[in-house]
Amino acid sequence: MATITLEIPDELLPQINQLGDRFPEWLTLSFQQSTVPSHLYREILSFLASNPTAEAIRGFQPNPEIQARLRTLLDRNKSGLLTPQEEAELDEYEEIEHWMILLKKRVSKP
């Protein structure tokens, strides 16, 4: 493992000290960014915060831009042309879809 020296503001030191031996894990996570556009998460949260009916939840679809991106990723995946970042993006879309399917099933139960 490499050793680096950082200068940090004094007010951050207590927070870093609280992390203890988890600091490398925290640092790693801080570099990982969502591969899915954040506006998709905002769109879903705004939709859910609007107190939608069960029918509206069952009919929910992401906006056309997101649907087009997903089709592109699925086509590239089928052709074996996904980059590692695109594969991570597709995985994240699939996880979001999984949660939406669970939500739709939940509101469909009598």
Backbone as CSV, one residue per row, in Angstrom:
resi,resn,N_x,N_y,N_z,CA_x,CA_y,CA_z,C_x,C_y,C_z
1,MET,0.847,-1.161,0.000,0.000,0.000,0.000,0.898,1.231,0.000
2,ALA,0.513,2.224,-0.788,1.287,3.459,-0.874,0.975,4.374,0.301
3,THR,1.914,5.232,0.627,1.743,6.213,1.693,1.749,7.589,1.057
4,ILE,0.761,8.414,1.456,0.718,9.790,0.963,0.568,10.719,2.163
5,THR,0.970,11.947,1.971,0.830,12.965,3.006,-0.130,14.018,2.479
6,LEU,-1.153,14.319,3.283,-2.156,15.308,2.891,-2.216,16.430,3.902
7,GLU,-2.456,17.623,3.407,-2.751,18.736,4.295,-4.254,18.934,4.230
8,ILE,-4.890,18.909,5.412,-6.346,19.059,5.466,-6.692,20.146,6.470
9,PRO,-7.843,20.780,6.297,-8.265,21.777,7.283,-8.461,21.122,8.650
10,ASP,-8.111,21.837,9.703,-8.206,21.307,11.069,-9.615,20.830,11.402
11,GLU,-10.629,21.503,10.884,-12.004,21.136,11.224,-12.429,19.776,10.634
12,LEU,-11.693,19.263,9.660,-12.004,17.939,9.103,-11.365,16.797,9.880
13,LEU,-10.355,17.096,10.654,-9.621,16.047,11.368,-10.509,15.176,12.266
14,PRO,-11.433,15.755,13.057,-12.285,14.885,13.880,-13.115,13.895,13.049
15,GLN,-13.605,14.342,11.906,-14.404,13.459,11.049,-13.547,12.336,10.471
16,ILE,-12.336,12.661,10.080,-11.432,11.643,9.535,-11.021,10.665,10.625
17,ASN,-10.768,11.184,11.812,-10.405,10.308,12.929,-11.525,9.327,13.274
18,GLN,-12.767,9.755,13.119,-13.905,8.871,13.398,-13.922,7.674,12.447
19,LEU,-13.421,7.863,11.246,-13.397,6.772,10.270,-12.401,5.684,10.667
20,GLY,-11.357,6.087,11.355,-10.357,5.126,11.808,-9.797,4.304,10.657
21,ASP,-9.785,2.968,10.824,-9.215,2.094,9.794,-10.142,1.916,8.592
22,ARG,-11.321,2.552,8.642,-12.233,2.511,7.483,-11.939,3.631,6.490
23,PHE,-10.958,4.474,6.779,-10.646,5.598,5.898,-10.351,5.149,4.463
24,PRO,-9.531,4.111,4.229,-9.300,3.690,2.842,-10.602,3.279,2.123
25,GLU,-11.498,2.608,2.854,-12.791,2.224,2.257,-13.595,3.467,1.892
26,TRP,-13.656,4.438,2.805,-14.378,5.679,2.547,-13.780,6.405,1.346
27,LEU,-12.473,6.449,1.272,-11.803,7.125,0.175,-12.139,6.448,-1.155
28,THR,-12.124,5.126,-1.156,-12.479,4.378,-2.366,-13.907,4.698,-2.797
29,LEU,-14.833,4.669,-1.848,-16.235,4.944,-2.164,-16.444,6.367,-2.654
30,SER,-15.649,7.293,-2.157,-15.817,8.684,-2.575,-15.437,8.892,-4.042
31,PHE,-14.638,8.001,-4.590,-14.260,8.114,-5.998,-15.249,7.414,-6.924
32,GLN,-16.067,6.558,-6.367,-17.048,5.849,-7.181,-18.269,6.739,-7.363
33,GLN,-18.636,6.936,-8.599,-19.796,7.760,-8.888,-20.834,6.901,-9.588
34,SER,-22.073,7.271,-9.394,-23.149,6.581,-10.087,-22.932,6.725,-11.588
35,THR,-23.169,5.647,-12.308,-23.024,5.706,-13.759,-24.332,6.100,-14.426
36,VAL,-25.425,6.076,-13.660,-26.732,6.464,-14.181,-26.915,7.955,-13.917
37,PRO,-27.470,8.680,-14.891,-27.672,10.112,-14.673,-28.507,10.374,-13.417
38,SER,-28.079,11.328,-12.621,-28.775,11.613,-11.365,-30.204,12.087,-11.599
39,HIS,-30.476,12.637,-12.789,-31.846,13.098,-13.024,-32.840,11.941,-13.087
40,LEU,-32.377,10.718,-13.349,-33.288,9.575,-13.306,-33.731,9.332,-11.871
41,TYR,-32.789,9.381,-10.936,-33.150,9.216,-9.524,-34.090,10.337,-9.075
42,ARG,-33.790,11.577,-9.491,-34.666,12.698,-9.131,-36.057,12.513,-9.721
43,GLU,-36.118,12.018,-10.956,-37.404,11.789,-11.615,-38.226,10.759,-10.834
44,ILE,-37.598,9.669,-10.438,-38.301,8.624,-9.690,-38.730,9.148,-8.327
45,LEU,-37.838,9.844,-7.626,-38.189,10.381,-6.309,-39.311,11.407,-6.399
46,SER,-39.270,12.266,-7.394,-40.335,13.256,-7.569,-41.663,12.560,-7.847
47,PHE,-41.608,11.533,-8.668,-42.818,10.762,-8.983,-43.394,10.139,-7.710
48,LEU,-42.541,9.483,-6.926,-43.014,8.829,-5.709,-43.487,9.840,-4.662
49,ALA,-42.836,10.994,-4.616,-43.228,12.032,-3.662,-44.557,12.678,-4.032
50,SER,-44.999,12.501,-5.261,-46.264,13.090,-5.699,-47.471,12.282,-5.233
51,ASN,-47.211,11.220,-4.448,-48.266,10.358,-3.931,-49.102,9.764,-5.077
52,PRO,-48.430,9.058,-5.998,-49.134,8.529,-7.165,-50.114,7.419,-6.790
53,THR,-51.111,7.247,-7.616,-52.058,6.157,-7.423,-51.371,4.849,-7.804
54,ALA,-51.982,3.732,-7.406,-51.445,2.427,-7.769,-51.387,2.283,-9.285
55,GLU,-52.399,2.798,-9.959,-52.436,2.733,-11.430,-51.278,3.523,-12.042
56,ALA,-50.991,4.699,-11.487,-49.883,5.518,-11.996,-48.547,4.816,-11.763
57,ILE,-48.408,4.169,-10.611,-47.165,3.441,-10.331,-46.990,2.294,-11.322
58,ARG,-48.069,1.550,-11.558,-47.973,0.429,-12.516,-47.618,0.915,-13.916
59,GLY,-48.018,2.129,-14.268,-47.754,2.657,-15.605,-46.478,3.478,-15.717
60,PHE,-45.739,3.606,-14.615,-44.550,4.458,-14.637,-43.528,3.953,-15.650
61,GLN,-42.998,4.876,-16.430,-41.910,4.607,-17.367,-40.919,5.755,-17.266
62,PRO,-39.637,5.475,-17.373,-38.671,6.579,-17.382,-38.853,7.430,-18.639
63,ASN,-38.293,8.605,-18.619,-38.447,9.507,-19.761,-37.812,8.910,-21.020
64,PRO,-38.218,9.406,-22.195,-37.718,8.841,-23.468,-36.196,8.850,-23.603
65,GLU,-35.529,9.855,-23.050,-34.062,9.920,-23.117,-33.442,8.714,-22.405
66,ILE,-33.951,8.401,-21.228,-33.438,7.267,-20.462,-33.766,5.959,-21.190
67,GLN,-34.973,5.846,-21.727,-35.354,4.639,-22.455,-34.439,4.421,-23.663
68,ALA,-34.104,5.503,-24.364,-33.219,5.401,-25.529,-31.817,4.954,-25.097
69,ARG,-31.326,5.507,-24.003,-30.000,5.118,-23.508,-29.977,3.640,-23.122
70,LEU,-31.038,3.204,-22.467,-31.124,1.804,-22.072,-31.153,0.883,-23.295
71,ARG,-31.911,1.261,-24.314,-31.936,0.461,-25.556,-30.539,0.380,-26.179
72,THR,-29.818,1.498,-26.176,-28.458,1.517,-26.721,-27.559,0.561,-25.953
73,LEU,-27.638,0.628,-24.619,-26.812,-0.260,-23.803,-27.170,-1.723,-24.025
74,LEU,-28.459,-2.016,-24.119,-28.883,-3.399,-24.348,-28.401,-3.901,-25.709
75,ASP,-28.471,-3.039,-26.738,-27.976,-3.413,-28.069,-26.475,-3.660,-28.040
76,ARG,-25.735,-2.776,-27.376,-24.282,-2.946,-27.285,-23.922,-4.202,-26.494
77,ASN,-24.727,-4.493,-25.477,-24.504,-5.694,-24.679,-24.727,-6.943,-25.533
78,LYS,-25.786,-6.927,-26.320,-26.095,-8.057,-27.195,-24.964,-8.307,-28.199
79,SER,-24.343,-7.216,-28.631,-23.254,-7.315,-29.603,-21.899,-7.566,-28.936
80,GLY,-21.868,-7.579,-27.617,-20.610,-7.785,-26.906,-19.682,-6.593,-26.962
81,LEU,-20.238,-5.385,-27.096,-19.418,-4.189,-27.268,-19.413,-3.258,-26.059
82,LEU,-19.977,-3.688,-24.922,-20.029,-2.808,-23.754,-18.638,-2.573,-23.166
83,THR,-18.376,-1.327,-22.833,-17.165,-1.005,-22.074,-17.445,-1.357,-20.613
84,PRO,-16.415,-1.453,-19.783,-16.669,-1.712,-18.355,-17.580,-0.664,-17.717
85,GLN,-17.426,0.601,-18.086,-18.287,1.654,-17.520,-19.732,1.469,-17.994
86,GLU,-19.921,1.112,-19.254,-21.274,0.878,-19.752,-21.904,-0.348,-19.083
87,GLU,-21.095,-1.345,-18.807,-21.594,-2.529,-18.108,-22.069,-2.155,-16.703
88,ALA,-21.310,-1.308,-16.030,-21.707,-0.840,-14.702,-22.984,-0.013,-14.788
89,GLU,-23.093,0.799,-15.819,-24.289,1.614,-16.026,-25.510,0.721,-16.248
90,LEU,-25.352,-0.289,-17.098,-26.451,-1.218,-17.369,-26.848,-1.963,-16.095
91,ASP,-25.870,-2.374,-15.315,-26.159,-3.053,-14.045,-26.983,-2.151,-13.126
92,GLU,-26.636,-0.881,-13.093,-27.367,0.047,-12.222,-28.795,0.253,-12.720
93,TYR,-28.967,0.364,-14.045,-30.321,0.454,-14.606,-31.130,-0.785,-14.241
94,GLU,-30.506,-1.945,-14.315,-31.210,-3.189,-13.994,-31.610,-3.231,-12.526
95,GLU,-30.769,-2.696,-11.647,-31.117,-2.659,-10.227,-32.298,-1.724,-9.985
96,ILE,-32.299,-0.573,-10.647,-33.426,0.360,-10.534,-34.697,-0.315,-11.046
97,GLU,-34.584,-0.999,-12.178,-35.749,-1.688,-12.741,-36.274,-2.745,-11.772
98,HIS,-35.370,-3.463,-11.123,-35.764,-4.485,-10.155,-36.604,-3.859,-9.037
99,TRP,-36.145,-2.721,-8.495,-36.888,-2.059,-7.427,-38.249,-1.571,-7.910
100,MET,-38.302,-1.079,-9.133,-39.586,-0.610,-9.670,-40.543,-1.789,-9.892
101,ILE,-40.025,-2.919,-10.324,-40.866,-4.113,-10.496,-41.435,-4.544,-9.149
102,LEU,-40.587,-4.546,-8.115,-41.063,-4.898,-6.776,-42.153,-3.929,-6.309
103,LEU,-41.958,-2.651,-6.557,-42.947,-1.647,-6.176,-44.260,-1.873,-6.941
104,LYS,-44.159,-2.119,-8.229,-45.360,-2.351,-9.043,-46.096,-3.602,-8.579
105,LYS,-45.387,-4.645,-8.227,-46.027,-5.857,-7.707,-46.724,-5.565,-6.396
106,ARG,-46.070,-4.776,-5.561,-46.637,-4.466,-4.233,-47.966,-3.725,-4.360
107,VAL,-48.033,-2.762,-5.271,-49.285,-1.982,-5.409,-50.341,-2.765,-6.175
108,SER,-49.954,-3.841,-6.827,-50.919,-4.645,-7.591,-51.617,-5.698,-6.730
109,LYS,-51.077,-5.949,-5.534,-51.693,-6.942,-4.652,-52.982,-6.370,-4.071
110,PRO,-54.026,-7.200,-4.022,-55.307,-6.711,-3.473,-55.249,-6.497,-1.973
